Amino acid sequence: MPDRLTAPRSPRVAKTMRPGQAGTLRLARHYGDALLCVRYREDAGRQTRYTTVELIVAKTAIQRRLAPDTLVAVHIAWGEDALRARVRAAGAEWIPALRHWHLPFQVA
């Protein structure tokens, strides 16, 4: 009896199927929404077919970094004169109505 945990030597992907297609229904019922695809791999040397599944195990939002030239708002507390001078020297613009400084993200 072949060992189920032994990785195939040289499998080629014979077929890739999405959930809901014929041949994936049993696995779709078992794994539910976590099932991404089912692959049938064949190992010609051993004359064996392997059924593999690709599952979604985590889903998180991607937080993209801002472009370096995107303007961001920076609040500088009252009395932080040295920091305010550095921000002004870097080209920041004071917005009195909003009471904060606008400067490029790269500088901030």
Helices and strands as residue ranges (DSSP letters): E 12-17, H 25-31, G 32-34, E 35-43, E 48-55, E 71-74, H 81-89, E 93-95, E 100-104
